[in-house]
Amino acid sequence: MEYCLDCGGKLRGRPDKKFCDGYCRSHYNNELNKNKNAALKEINGILKKNAGILEKLGKIGLTTFTQQMLFIEGFDFKFFTHQAHGKHGEVYKCCYNYGYRFINDDELLLFIVPPA
């Protein structure tokens, strides 16, 4: 390779060199990963918001709440980090260390995931 992958400048030095310097290498790789990182940041933002809403409900002492309460706060049910299983096989959808499960069609139960 004779020219830098980022700026197109003529390369000097080792025959397998791809970039002029560290700046060009970083810039090139940052541009490659920009879209991927933007999507991850957006998803992580949604997950953090969901966890914050569940945390807030727990802090005010609520252990049961309605689906509507979460919608009003901006909770997005499509996003969760993992699932946890209760002692009796019930499945909780979790956002980091806060989880919930449906008791019935509208009512949910809060669950705080114990540390591993």
N, CA, C and O atoms as CSV, one atom per row, in Angstrom:
chain,resi,resn,atom,element,x,y,z
A,1,MET,N,N,0.852,-1.173,0.000
A,1,MET,CA,C,0.000,0.000,0.000
A,1,MET,C,C,0.894,1.231,0.000
A,1,MET,O,O,1.813,1.346,0.811
A,2,GLU,N,N,0.616,2.139,-0.910
A,2,GLU,CA,C,1.454,3.329,-1.018
A,2,GLU,C,C,0.842,4.570,-0.390
A,2,GLU,O,O,1.554,5.529,-0.093
A,3,TYR,N,N,-0.485,4.561,-0.181
A,3,TYR,CA,C,-1.172,5.762,0.280
A,3,TYR,C,C,-1.980,5.489,1.551
A,3,TYR,O,O,-2.513,4.395,1.737
A,4,CYS,N,N,-2.061,6.476,2.400
A,4,CYS,CA,C,-2.794,6.408,3.662
A,4,CYS,C,C,-4.278,6.144,3.393
A,4,CYS,O,O,-4.877,6.792,2.535
A,5,LEU,N,N,-4.871,5.197,4.124
A,5,LEU,CA,C,-6.291,4.883,3.969
A,5,LEU,C,C,-7.196,6.039,4.378
A,5,LEU,O,O,-8.331,6.130,3.913
A,6,ASP,N,N,-6.707,6.921,5.242
A,6,ASP,CA,C,-7.543,8.025,5.717
A,6,ASP,C,C,-7.383,9.283,4.872
A,6,ASP,O,O,-8.357,9.769,4.298
A,7,CYS,N,N,-6.178,9.810,4.790
A,7,CYS,CA,C,-5.990,11.107,4.122
A,7,CYS,C,C,-5.489,10.989,2.687
A,7,CYS,O,O,-5.524,11.965,1.938
A,8,GLY,N,N,-5.026,9.808,2.298
A,8,GLY,CA,C,-4.532,9.621,0.931
A,8,GLY,C,C,-3.103,10.058,0.719
A,8,GLY,O,O,-2.598,10.001,-0.402
A,9,GLY,N,N,-2.427,10.503,1.797
A,9,GLY,CA,C,-1.035,10.934,1.690
A,9,GLY,C,C,-0.098,9.765,1.419
A,9,GLY,O,O,-0.394,8.622,1.768
A,10,LYS,N,N,1.026,10.064,0.797
A,10,LYS,CA,C,2.036,9.044,0.475
A,10,LYS,C,C,2.637,8.500,1.764
A,10,LYS,O,O,2.997,9.260,2.663
A,11,LEU,N,N,2.741,7.179,1.844
A,11,LEU,CA,C,3.280,6.537,3.035
A,11,LEU,C,C,4.786,6.344,2.926
A,11,LEU,O,O,5.325,6.091,1.848
A,12,ARG,N,N,5.453,6.470,4.079
A,12,ARG,CA,C,6.880,6.217,4.169
A,12,ARG,C,C,7.114,5.245,5.309
A,12,ARG,O,O,6.395,5.263,6.308
A,13,GLY,N,N,8.108,4.406,5.160
A,13,GLY,CA,C,8.434,3.489,6.250
A,13,GLY,C,C,8.149,2.048,5.870
A,13,GLY,O,O,8.405,1.634,4.740
A,14,ARG,N,N,7.622,1.293,6.808
A,14,ARG,CA,C,7.379,-0.138,6.602
A,14,ARG,C,C,6.484,-0.388,5.390
A,14,ARG,O,O,5.592,0.412,5.105
A,15,PRO,N,N,6.712,-1.482,4.679
A,15,PRO,CA,C,5.912,-1.769,3.490
A,15,PRO,C,C,4.453,-2.147,3.801
A,15,PRO,O,O,3.596,-2.037,2.923
A,16,ASP,N,N,4.154,-2.593,5.043
A,16,ASP,CA,C,2.783,-2.981,5.387
A,16,ASP,C,C,2.015,-1.854,6.095
A,16,ASP,O,O,0.930,-2.085,6.628
A,17,LYS,N,N,2.566,-0.659,6.101
A,17,LYS,CA,C,1.946,0.486,6.767
A,17,LYS,C,C,0.662,0.885,6.038
A,17,LYS,O,O,0.614,0.873,4.808
A,18,LYS,N,N,-0.390,1.242,6.808
A,18,LYS,CA,C,-1.679,1.622,6.216
A,18,LYS,C,C,-2.037,3.085,6.451
A,18,LYS,O,O,-2.866,3.644,5.733
A,19,PHE,N,N,-1.413,3.715,7.462
A,19,PHE,CA,C,-1.754,5.089,7.829
A,19,PHE,C,C,-0.495,5.913,8.019
A,19,PHE,O,O,0.563,5.381,8.356
A,20,CYS,N,N,-0.615,7.218,7.801
A,20,CYS,CA,C,0.505,8.148,7.994
A,20,CYS,C,C,0.960,8.168,9.450
A,20,CYS,O,O,2.153,8.117,9.749
A,21,ASP,N,N,-0.036,8.246,10.357
A,21,ASP,CA,C,0.267,8.430,11.773
A,21,ASP,C,C,-0.919,7.969,12.610
A,21,ASP,O,O,-1.914,7.467,12.086
A,22,GLY,N,N,-0.794,8.148,13.895
A,22,GLY,CA,C,-1.847,7.741,14.829
A,22,GLY,C,C,-3.144,8.490,14.626
A,22,GLY,O,O,-4.223,7.920,14.791
A,23,TYR,N,N,-3.055,9.779,14.264
A,23,TYR,CA,C,-4.261,10.562,14.034
A,23,TYR,C,C,-5.081,9.958,12.897
A,23,TYR,O,O,-6.286,9.751,13.043
A,24,CYS,N,N,-4.435,9.673,11.763
A,24,CYS,CA,C,-5.149,9.105,10.613
A,24,CYS,C,C,-5.742,7.735,10.954
A,24,CYS,O,O,-6.862,7.425,10.547
A,25,ARG,N,N,-5.001,6.924,11.692
A,25,ARG,CA,C,-5.506,5.602,12.087
A,25,ARG,C,C,-6.756,5.758,12.956
A,25,ARG,O,O,-7.761,5.086,12.724
A,26,SER,N,N,-6.695,6.635,13.949
A,26,SER,CA,C,-7.836,6.852,14.842
A,26,SER,C,C,-9.027,7.424,14.084
A,26,SER,O,O,-10.155,6.961,14.256
A,27,HIS,N,N,-8.785,8.417,13.255
A,27,HIS,CA,C,-9.855,9.052,12.489
A,27,HIS,C,C,-10.552,8.043,11.584
A,27,HIS,O,O,-11.781,8.004,11.525
A,28,TYR,N,N,-9.781,7.238,10.888
A,28,TYR,CA,C,-10.322,6.226,9.981
A,28,TYR,C,C,-11.210,5.239,10.748
A,28,TYR,O,O,-12.338,4.966,10.338
A,29,ASN,N,N,-10.700,4.711,11.855
A,29,ASN,CA,C,-11.458,3.738,12.641
A,29,ASN,C,C,-12.675,4.358,13.322
A,29,ASN,O,O,-13.714,3.707,13.434
A,30,ASN,N,N,-12.564,5.607,13.777
A,30,ASN,CA,C,-13.721,6.288,14.367
A,30,ASN,C,C,-14.831,6.472,13.344
A,30,ASN,O,O,-16.006,6.303,13.669
A,31,GLU,N,N,-14.475,6.812,12.120
A,31,GLU,CA,C,-15.481,6.970,11.060
A,31,GLU,C,C,-16.147,5.634,10.740
A,31,GLU,O,O,-17.357,5.580,10.517
A,32,LEU,N,N,-15.363,4.558,10.717
A,32,LEU,CA,C,-15.926,3.226,10.456
A,32,LEU,C,C,-16.938,2.826,11.522
A,32,LEU,O,O,-17.971,2.231,11.214
A,33,ASN,N,N,-16.639,3.152,12.773
A,33,ASN,CA,C,-17.472,2.709,13.898
A,33,ASN,C,C,-18.545,3.707,14.312
A,33,ASN,O,O,-19.330,3.416,15.214
A,34,LYS,N,N,-18.602,4.874,13.679
A,34,LYS,CA,C,-19.516,5.930,14.097
A,34,LYS,C,C,-20.971,5.464,14.106
A,34,LYS,O,O,-21.671,5.672,15.096
A,35,ASN,N,N,-21.435,4.844,13.035
A,35,ASN,CA,C,-22.835,4.437,12.968
A,35,ASN,C,C,-23.145,3.328,13.963
A,35,ASN,O,O,-24.195,3.339,14.606
A,36,LYS,N,N,-22.235,2.375,14.089
A,36,LYS,CA,C,-22.440,1.281,15.036
A,36,LYS,C,C,-22.509,1.830,16.461
A,36,LYS,O,O,-23.391,1.448,17.231
A,37,ASN,N,N,-21.597,2.710,16.808
A,37,ASN,CA,C,-21.573,3.275,18.153
A,37,ASN,C,C,-22.795,4.147,18.417
A,37,ASN,O,O,-23.300,4.170,19.539
A,38,ALA,N,N,-23.278,4.864,17.406
A,38,ALA,CA,C,-24.460,5.706,17.585
A,38,ALA,C,C,-25.676,4.849,17.920
A,38,ALA,O,O,-26.464,5.212,18.793
A,39,ALA,N,N,-25.835,3.725,17.244
A,39,ALA,CA,C,-26.964,2.834,17.516
A,39,ALA,C,C,-26.872,2.259,18.930
A,39,ALA,O,O,-27.875,2.181,19.639
A,40,LEU,N,N,-25.667,1.858,19.336
A,40,LEU,CA,C,-25.490,1.326,20.683
A,40,LEU,C,C,-25.785,2.382,21.744
A,40,LEU,O,O,-26.393,2.079,22.770
A,41,LYS,N,N,-25.359,3.610,21.503
A,41,LYS,CA,C,-25.620,4.691,22.456
A,41,LYS,C,C,-27.121,4.951,22.579
A,41,LYS,O,O,-27.625,5.188,23.676
A,42,GLU,N,N,-27.827,4.906,21.458
A,42,GLU,CA,C,-29.272,5.133,21.489
A,42,GLU,C,C,-29.978,4.038,22.292
A,42,GLU,O,O,-30.825,4.331,23.136
A,43,ILE,N,N,-29.630,2.791,22.031
A,43,ILE,CA,C,-30.243,1.668,22.747
A,43,ILE,C,C,-29.903,1.734,24.235
A,43,ILE,O,O,-30.775,1.532,25.080
A,44,ASN,N,N,-28.655,2.013,24.554
A,44,ASN,CA,C,-28.256,2.105,25.953
A,44,ASN,C,C,-28.992,3.240,26.658
A,44,ASN,O,O,-29.329,3.122,27.836
A,45,GLY,N,N,-29.242,4.325,25.954
A,45,GLY,CA,C,-30.015,5.434,26.524
A,45,GLY,C,C,-31.431,5.006,26.886
A,45,GLY,O,O,-31.945,5.381,27.940
A,46,ILE,N,N,-32.058,4.226,26.019
A,46,ILE,CA,C,-33.411,3.715,26.282
A,46,ILE,C,C,-33.387,2.783,27.498
A,46,ILE,O,O,-34.250,2.868,28.372
A,47,LEU,N,N,-32.384,1.890,27.543
A,47,LEU,CA,C,-32.271,0.965,28.675
A,47,LEU,C,C,-32.052,1.704,29.994
A,47,LEU,O,O,-32.642,1.343,31.013
A,48,LYS,N,N,-31.215,2.726,29.981
A,48,LYS,CA,C,-30.967,3.516,31.189
A,48,LYS,C,C,-32.232,4.238,31.638
A,48,LYS,O,O,-32.520,4.325,32.831
A,49,LYS,N,N,-32.982,4.754,30.668
A,49,LYS,CA,C,-34.234,5.438,31.007
A,49,LYS,C,C,-35.212,4.450,31.636
A,49,LYS,O,O,-35.832,4.755,32.654
A,50,ASN,N,N,-35.352,3.266,31.036
A,50,ASN,CA,C,-36.240,2.244,31.591
A,50,ASN,C,C,-35.830,1.884,33.018
A,50,ASN,O,O,-36.675,1.813,33.910
A,51,ALA,N,N,-34.535,1.657,33.232
A,51,ALA,CA,C,-34.043,1.308,34.572
A,51,ALA,C,C,-34.305,2.447,35.556
A,51,ALA,O,O,-34.669,2.205,36.706
A,52,GLY,N,N,-34.122,3.675,35.107
A,52,GLY,CA,C,-34.365,4.835,35.965
A,52,GLY,C,C,-35.826,4.939,36.381
A,52,GLY,O,O,-36.125,5.303,37.518
A,53,ILE,N,N,-36.729,4.622,35.470
A,53,ILE,CA,C,-38.162,4.657,35.788
A,53,ILE,C,C,-38.486,3.588,36.825
A,53,ILE,O,O,-39.198,3.861,37.791
A,54,LEU,N,N,-37.973,2.379,36.637
A,54,LEU,CA,C,-38.214,1.309,37.604
A,54,LEU,C,C,-37.585,1.640,38.959
A,54,LEU,O,O,-38.178,1.377,40.005
A,55,GLU,N,N,-36.386,2.216,38.934
A,55,GLU,CA,C,-35.717,2.609,40.175
A,55,GLU,C,C,-36.548,3.646,40.926
A,55,GLU,O,O,-36.718,3.559,42.143
A,56,LYS,N,N,-37.062,4.623,40.189
A,56,LYS,CA,C,-37.871,5.681,40.794
A,56,LYS,C,C,-39.111,5.107,41.474
A,56,LYS,O,O,-39.468,5.523,42.576
A,57,LEU,N,N,-39.765,4.154,40.816
A,57,LEU,CA,C,-40.949,3.527,41.411
A,57,LEU,C,C,-40.574,2.781,42.691
A,57,LEU,O,O,-41.304,2.825,43.682
A,58,GLY,N,N,-39.440,2.103,42.659
A,58,GLY,CA,C,-38.983,1.394,43.850
A,58,GLY,C,C,-38.653,2.333,44.994
A,58,GLY,O,O,-38.945,2.025,46.149
A,59,LYS,N,N,-38.054,3.465,44.693
A,59,LYS,CA,C,-37.659,4.420,45.732
A,59,LYS,C,C,-38.861,5.056,46.422
A,59,LYS,O,O,-38.785,5.419,47.596
A,60,ILE,N,N,-39.963,5.189,45.699
A,60,ILE,CA,C,-41.155,5.764,46.341
A,60,ILE,C,C,-42.014,4.678,46.990
A,60,ILE,O,O,-43.110,4.949,47.480
A,61,GLY,N,N,-41.499,3.444,46.986
A,61,GLY,CA,C,-42.152,2.370,47.716
A,61,GLY,C,C,-43.159,1.544,46.944
A,61,GLY,O,O,-43.856,0.719,47.535
A,62,LEU,N,N,-43.254,1.743,45.638
A,62,LEU,CA,C,-44.203,0.956,44.858
A,62,LEU,C,C,-43.592,-0.397,44.489
A,62,LEU,O,O,-42.470,-0.461,43.986
A,63,THR,N,N,-44.316,-1.446,44.734
A,63,THR,CA,C,-43.879,-2.765,44.280
A,63,THR,C,C,-44.788,-3.273,43.167
A,63,THR,O,O,-44.396,-4.129,42.375
A,64,THR,N,N,-45.994,-2.742,43.116
A,64,THR,CA,C,-46.901,-3.055,42.002
A,64,THR,C,C,-47.333,-1.742,41.366
A,64,THR,O,O,-47.478,-0.722,42.039
A,65,PHE,N,N,-47.534,-1.791,40.062
A,65,PHE,CA,C,-47.912,-0.601,39.314
A,65,PHE,C,C,-48.541,-1.043,38.007
A,65,PHE,O,O,-48.504,-2.221,37.653
A,66,THR,N,N,-49.121,-0.081,37.291
A,66,THR,CA,C,-49.793,-0.422,36.038
A,66,THR,C,C,-48.896,-0.135,34.845
A,66,THR,O,O,-47.952,0.652,34.918
A,67,GLN,N,N,-49.218,-0.790,33.764
A,67,GLN,CA,C,-48.506,-0.573,32.507
A,67,GLN,C,C,-48.637,0.898,32.090
A,67,GLN,O,O,-47.689,1.486,31.569
A,68,GLN,N,N,-49.799,1.477,32.319
A,68,GLN,CA,C,-50.046,2.877,31.965
A,68,GLN,C,C,-49.089,3.812,32.707
A,68,GLN,O,O,-48.617,4.797,32.138
A,69,MET,N,N,-48.801,3.506,33.975
A,69,MET,CA,C,-47.868,4.345,34.749
A,69,MET,C,C,-46.503,4.384,34.074
A,69,MET,O,O,-45.864,5.433,34.007
A,70,LEU,N,N,-46.062,3.233,33.574
A,70,LEU,CA,C,-44.767,3.186,32.895
A,70,LEU,C,C,-44.809,3.936,31.570
A,70,LEU,O,O,-43.871,4.659,31.235
A,71,PHE,N,N,-45.896,3.767,30.811
A,71,PHE,CA,C,-46.030,4.483,29.534
A,71,PHE,C,C,-45.971,5.989,29.745
A,71,PHE,O,O,-45.316,6.701,28.984
A,72,ILE,N,N,-46.649,6.470,30.767
A,72,ILE,CA,C,-46.669,7.915,31.054
A,72,ILE,C,C,-45.256,8.435,31.312
A,72,ILE,O,O,-44.914,9.547,30.910
A,73,GLU,N,N,-44.443,7.629,31.982
A,73,GLU,CA,C,-43.063,8.019,32.285
A,73,GLU,C,C,-42.134,7.899,31.076
A,73,GLU,O,O,-41.010,8.399,31.110
A,74,GLY,N,N,-42.599,7.236,29.999
A,74,GLY,CA,C,-41.771,7.074,28.808
A,74,GLY,C,C,-41.073,5.732,28.711
A,74,GLY,O,O,-40.112,5.589,27.956
A,75,PHE,N,N,-41.538,4.749,29.459
A,75,PHE,CA,C,-40.948,3.413,29.457
A,75,PHE,C,C,-41.176,2.745,28.109
A,75,PHE,O,O,-42.263,2.850,27.540
A,76,ASP,N,N,-40.157,2.057,27.594
A,76,ASP,CA,C,-40.256,1.359,26.307
A,76,ASP,C,C,-40.139,-0.142,26.567
A,76,ASP,O,O,-39.059,-0.646,26.875
A,77,PHE,N,N,-41.270,-0.854,26.439
A,77,PHE,CA,C,-41.314,-2.285,26.757
A,77,PHE,C,C,-40.535,-3.156,25.774
A,77,PHE,O,O,-40.304,-4.332,26.053
A,78,LYS,N,N,-40.131,-2.612,24.645
A,78,LYS,CA,C,-39.390,-3.411,23.660
A,78,LYS,C,C,-37.931,-3.631,24.064
A,78,LYS,O,O,-37.252,-4.495,23.507
A,79,PHE,N,N,-37.456,-2.853,25.027
A,79,PHE,CA,C,-36.041,-2.914,25.381
A,79,PHE,C,C,-35.841,-3.386,26.817
A,79,PHE,O,O,-36.415,-2.827,27.751
A,80,PHE,N,N,-35.026,-4.417,26.980
A,80,PHE,CA,C,-34.629,-4.897,28.294
A,80,PHE,C,C,-33.274,-5.578,28.141
A,80,PHE,O,O,-32.917,-6.016,27.047
A,81,THR,N,N,-32.525,-5.666,29.227
A,81,THR,CA,C,-31.168,-6.206,29.142
A,81,THR,C,C,-31.128,-7.726,29.222
A,81,THR,O,O,-30.309,-8.360,28.556
A,82,HIS,N,N,-32.002,-8.314,30.026
A,82,HIS,CA,C,-32.000,-9.763,30.204
A,82,HIS,C,C,-33.283,-10.193,30.904
A,82,HIS,O,O,-34.117,-9.366,31.271
A,83,GLN,N,N,-33.419,-11.491,31.079
A,83,GLN,CA,C,-34.546,-12.028,31.821
A,83,GLN,C,C,-34.017,-12.753,33.055
A,83,GLN,O,O,-32.973,-13.404,33.014
A,84,ALA,N,N,-34.758,-12.626,34.147
A,84,ALA,CA,C,-34.425,-13.338,35.385
A,84,ALA,C,C,-35.599,-14.247,35.728
A,84,ALA,O,O,-36.740,-13.976,35.354
A,85,HIS,N,N,-35.308,-15.308,36.430
A,85,HIS,CA,C,-36.354,-16.265,36.793
A,85,HIS,C,C,-36.546,-16.267,38.301
A,85,HIS,O,O,-35.582,-16.311,39.064
A,86,GLY,N,N,-37.807,-16.217,38.717
A,86,GLY,CA,C,-38.140,-16.257,40.134
A,86,GLY,C,C,-38.115,-17.672,40.677
A,86,GLY,O,O,-37.878,-18.628,39.939
A,87,LYS,N,N,-38.361,-17.798,41.961
A,87,LYS,CA,C,-38.315,-19.097,42.641
A,87,LYS,C,C,-39.340,-20.093,42.105
A,87,LYS,O,O,-39.132,-21.305,42.170
A,88,HIS,N,N,-40.444,-19.576,41.576
A,88,HIS,CA,C,-41.522,-20.444,41.111
A,88,HIS,C,C,-41.608,-20.474,39.581
A,88,HIS,O,O,-42.648,-20.818,39.020
A,89,GLY,N,N,-40.511,-20.112,38.916
A,89,GLY,CA,C,-40.453,-20.182,37.463
A,89,GLY,C,C,-40.966,-18.949,36.735
A,89,GLY,O,O,-40.959,-18.914,35.505
A,90,GLU,N,N,-41.409,-17.939,37.469
A,90,GLU,CA,C,-41.892,-16.717,36.818
A,90,GLU,C,C,-40.731,-15.997,36.137
A,90,GLU,O,O,-39.592,-16.059,36.600
A,91,VAL,N,N,-41.032,-15.316,35.036
A,91,VAL,CA,C,-39.997,-14.662,34.240
A,91,VAL,C,C,-40.122,-13.146,34.401
A,91,VAL,O,O,-41.191,-12.570,34.195
A,92,TYR,N,N,-39.012,-12.517,34.773
A,92,TYR,CA,C,-38.936,-11.070,34.909
A,92,TYR,C,C,-38.107,-10.512,33.766
A,92,TYR,O,O,-37.031,-11.030,33.469
A,93,LYS,N,N,-38.594,-9.468,33.128
A,93,LYS,CA,C,-37.790,-8.739,32.153
A,93,LYS,C,C,-37.042,-7.663,32.924
A,93,LYS,O,O,-37.632,-6.944,33.732
A,94,CYS,N,N,-35.742,-7.552,32.674
A,94,CYS,CA,C,-34.900,-6.659,33.471
A,94,CYS,C,C,-34.239,-5.580,32.619
A,94,CYS,O,O,-33.909,-5.776,31.450
A,95,CYS,N,N,-34.065,-4.448,33.258
A,95,CYS,CA,C,-33.255,-3.359,32.729
A,95,CYS,C,C,-32.165,-3.144,33.765
A,95,CYS,O,O,-32.372,-2.506,34.797
A,96,TYR,N,N,-31.005,-3.694,33.461
A,96,TYR,CA,C,-29.883,-3.714,34.394
A,96,TYR,C,C,-30.313,-4.424,35.675
A,96,TYR,O,O,-30.619,-5.616,35.626
A,97,ASN,N,N,-30.346,-3.741,36.816
A,97,ASN,CA,C,-30.661,-4.445,38.055
A,97,ASN,C,C,-32.099,-4.247,38.540
A,97,ASN,O,O,-32.394,-4.498,39.708
A,98,TYR,N,N,-32.994,-3.800,37.658
A,98,TYR,CA,C,-34.415,-3.673,37.991
A,98,TYR,C,C,-35.219,-4.490,37.000
A,98,TYR,O,O,-34.963,-4.457,35.796
A,99,GLY,N,N,-36.190,-5.223,37.514
A,99,GLY,CA,C,-37.004,-6.053,36.647
A,99,GLY,C,C,-38.480,-5.916,36.967
A,99,GLY,O,O,-38.871,-5.316,37.968
A,100,TYR,N,N,-39.278,-6.483,36.097
A,100,TYR,CA,C,-40.728,-6.474,36.289
A,100,TYR,C,C,-41.309,-7.729,35.640
A,100,TYR,O,O,-40.711,-8.335,34.751
A,101,ARG,N,N,-42.488,-8.091,36.116
A,101,ARG,CA,C,-43.247,-9.150,35.464
A,101,ARG,C,C,-44.715,-8.781,35.546
A,101,ARG,O,O,-45.144,-8.071,36.456
A,102,PHE,N,N,-45.472,-9.271,34.586
A,102,PHE,CA,C,-46.904,-9.002,34.567
A,102,PHE,C,C,-47.611,-9.905,35.563
A,102,PHE,O,O,-47.390,-11.116,35.583
A,103,ILE,N,N,-48.455,-9.313,36.384
A,103,ILE,CA,C,-49.311,-10.056,37.308
A,103,ILE,C,C,-50.600,-10.436,36.576
A,103,ILE,O,O,-51.112,-11.547,36.712
A,104,ASN,N,N,-51.106,-9.475,35.795
A,104,ASN,CA,C,-52.269,-9.694,34.935
A,104,ASN,C,C,-52.074,-8.841,33.685
A,104,ASN,O,O,-50.953,-8.407,33.419
A,105,ASP,N,N,-53.114,-8.591,32.920
A,105,ASP,CA,C,-52.980,-7.865,31.656
A,105,ASP,C,C,-52.415,-6.459,31.809
A,105,ASP,O,O,-51.764,-5.958,30.893
A,106,ASP,N,N,-52.652,-5.812,32.952
A,106,ASP,CA,C,-52.211,-4.428,33.105
A,106,ASP,C,C,-51.292,-4.204,34.301
A,106,ASP,O,O,-50.516,-3.248,34.300
A,107,GLU,N,N,-51.357,-5.041,35.299
A,107,GLU,CA,C,-50.605,-4.804,36.526
A,107,GLU,C,C,-49.253,-5.532,36.488
A,107,GLU,O,O,-49.150,-6.667,36.022
A,108,LEU,N,N,-48.228,-4.845,36.989
A,108,LEU,CA,C,-46.876,-5.391,37.008
A,108,LEU,C,C,-46.317,-5.401,38.422
A,108,LEU,O,O,-46.749,-4.642,39.289
A,109,LEU,N,N,-45.350,-6.277,38.631
A,109,LEU,CA,C,-44.681,-6.401,39.905
A,109,LEU,C,C,-43.202,-6.033,39.723
A,109,LEU,O,O,-42.544,-6.534,38.812
A,110,LEU,N,N,-42.692,-5.166,40.582
A,110,LEU,CA,C,-41.299,-4.738,40.540
A,110,LEU,C,C,-40.392,-5.785,41.186
A,110,LEU,O,O,-40.771,-6.435,42.160
A,111,PHE,N,N,-39.202,-5.937,40.634
A,111,PHE,CA,C,-38.224,-6.889,41.130
A,111,PHE,C,C,-36.863,-6.221,41.061
A,111,PHE,O,O,-36.491,-5.675,40.022
A,112,ILE,N,N,-36.125,-6.258,42.146
A,112,ILE,CA,C,-34.753,-5.746,42.139
A,112,ILE,C,C,-33.832,-6.957,42.058
A,112,ILE,O,O,-33.863,-7.831,42.925
A,113,VAL,N,N,-33.020,-7.000,41.021
A,113,VAL,CA,C,-32.143,-8.145,40.776
A,113,VAL,C,C,-31.013,-8.140,41.787
A,113,VAL,O,O,-30.273,-7.161,41.889
A,114,PRO,N,N,-30.873,-9.226,42.536
A,114,PRO,CA,C,-29.773,-9.258,43.513
A,114,PRO,C,C,-28.423,-9.311,42.793
A,114,PRO,O,O,-28.313,-9.899,41.717
A,115,PRO,N,N,-27.398,-8.696,43.389
A,115,PRO,CA,C,-26.073,-8.733,42.753
A,115,PRO,C,C,-25.558,-10.164,42.687
A,115,PRO,O,O,-25.846,-10.992,43.551
A,116,ALA,N,N,-24.777,-10.434,41.621
A,116,ALA,CA,C,-24.250,-11.794,41.425
A,116,ALA,C,C,-23.143,-12.123,42.388
A,116,ALA,O,O,-22.598,-13.227,42.349
